[in-house]
Amino acid sequence: MSDKNIKSTLPKNYENIQERFEEYGEALNGLGIAVKQSGPLDEKTSQLVQLAASAAIRSEGAVHSHAKRALKAGSSPEEVYQSLLLLTSTIGFPNVAAAVSWVDDLLEDFL
């Protein structure tokens, strides 16, 4: 999957918060950068971990965002789906099924 097929825009609500609360947005962005630089995980693995966490809290927007970022970082669609299916015994089938459907929505134009 090529980068040009994956939108790199941030969710509108995130951008709105960044604009309305500039110092908060800068701190939030800085935290994200610091955390990613604090350990050995590469970008692809980091995005798959964040995708799984997003599914666990049933955040459709975050699932979309981290699935896009994981794909952009080199994950295959199969890796994205496996990162969700691995959660079944932890978060339950209904939560996994919801996250899979959100990724399906995201990828329907590319599969």
Secondary structure, DSSP 8 states (H G I E B T S, - for coil): --GGGS-----HHHHHHHHHTHHHHHHHHHHHHHHHHTSS--HHHHHHHHHHHHHHTT-HHHHHHHHHHHHHTT--HHHHHHHHHTTHHHH-HHHHHHHHHHHHHHHTTT-
